[in-house]
Every structure is written in C-alpha cells, then in structure tokens.
Amino acid sequence: KFDQLEQGKPFNALASAFNQYCGTLLQNSELTQLKQKLAHQINHALGREAYHLAKLIPNLATILGLQLHYIIHDEGCIDAQKRLQYLL
C-alpha cells in the first residue's frame, strides 16, 4: 500500500526508512555518540552534498545540524534523481 501511494517519488520508501532511523537516534539520548559519529561520517563522505539527502530525510538534517529553510529546492526533477542516485 505504501508503494502505491508514493509511486511518483523516487526512493521514497528508502528515505522514509532512513528518516525513521534518524528519528530513533534523535529520540534516544543514549545514542548521542552514534548520532555524532553518523553526522561526522556523512559530512566527511558527502561534504556539502549532504543537504541533498537532508531534503528527503528531515531527521537527518537535524542530526547534521542543517536548517531546512536554508536548503534550496529549485533543482529539476531529473537532476535531483541523478544526484540522489549518485549519493546512494
């Protein structure tokens, strides 16, 4: 049922799963070190490109310390799909 409702959004099921995982990290204070390690590894691996994932995974934006209202949403659909495939 989930896939039927979200067919128009590429990688939506994957983004939703990662968002839930990041939400769990944010809610559990015992996982602070894991959250910091994840943020460091993502920033190290992706650098400025991490904001493209943050657009799809809001809880990841919180972990990375990005503010969503500063994220630019003006790229075309084809470019966004290609960039996401590259990042994943």
C-alpha positions in Angstrom: 0.0 0.0 0.0 2.8 2.4 0.9 4.4 2.0 -2.6 1.1 2.5 -4.3 0.6 5.9 -2.7 4.2 7.1 -3.2 5.0 5.9 -6.7 5.7 9.4 -8.0 8.6 9.9 -5.6 11.8 8.0 -6.3 13.4 6.3 -3.4 10.5 7.4 -1.1 10.4 4.1 0.8 14.2 4.2 1.4 14.0 7.9 2.5 11.2 7.1 4.9 13.1 4.2 6.5 16.2 6.4 7.0 14.0 9.2 8.4 12.6 6.8 10.9 16.1 5.5 11.8 17.3 9.1 12.3 14.2 9.9 14.3 15.1 7.0 16.7 18.6 8.4 17.1 17.2 11.8 17.9 14.7 10.5 20.5 17.1 8.2 22.3 19.6 10.2 24.4 21.7 7.1 25.0 22.6 7.1 21.3 24.3 10.5 21.3 27.7 9.1 20.4 26.3 7.1 17.5 24.4 10.2 16.2 27.6 12.3 16.4 29.6 9.5 14.6 26.9 9.3 11.9 26.9 13.0 11.4 30.7 13.1 11.1 30.9 10.2 8.7 28.2 11.7 6.4 29.7 15.1 6.5 33.1 13.6 5.7 31.9 11.4 2.9 29.5 13.8 1.3 30.5 17.3 2.4 28.2 20.0 1.0 26.3 17.4 -1.0 24.7 16.0 2.3 22.0 18.7 2.0 20.5 16.8 -1.0 19.9 13.8 1.3 18.6 16.1 4.0 15.9 17.4 1.7 14.5 13.9 1.6 15.3 12.9 5.2 14.3 15.7 7.5 15.6 14.0 10.7 19.0 13.6 9.0 19.0 17.4 8.5 18.5 17.7 12.3 21.4 15.3 13.0 23.7 17.1 10.6 22.7 20.5 12.1 21.2 21.8 8.8 18.3 24.1 8.8 15.7 23.0 6.3 14.5 26.5 5.4 18.0 27.3 4.1 18.0 24.3 1.7 17.5 25.2 -1.9 14.6 23.4 -3.6 15.0 24.8 -7.1 16.6 21.9 -9.0 14.7 20.0 -11.6 13.3 16.5 -11.0 15.7 14.8 -13.4 18.7 16.5 -11.8 17.5 15.6 -8.3 17.1 11.9 -9.3 20.5 11.7 -10.8 22.1 13.4 -7.8 20.3 11.1 -5.4 21.4 8.0 -7.3 24.9 9.2 -7.3 24.8 9.9 -3.5 23.3 6.5 -2.7 
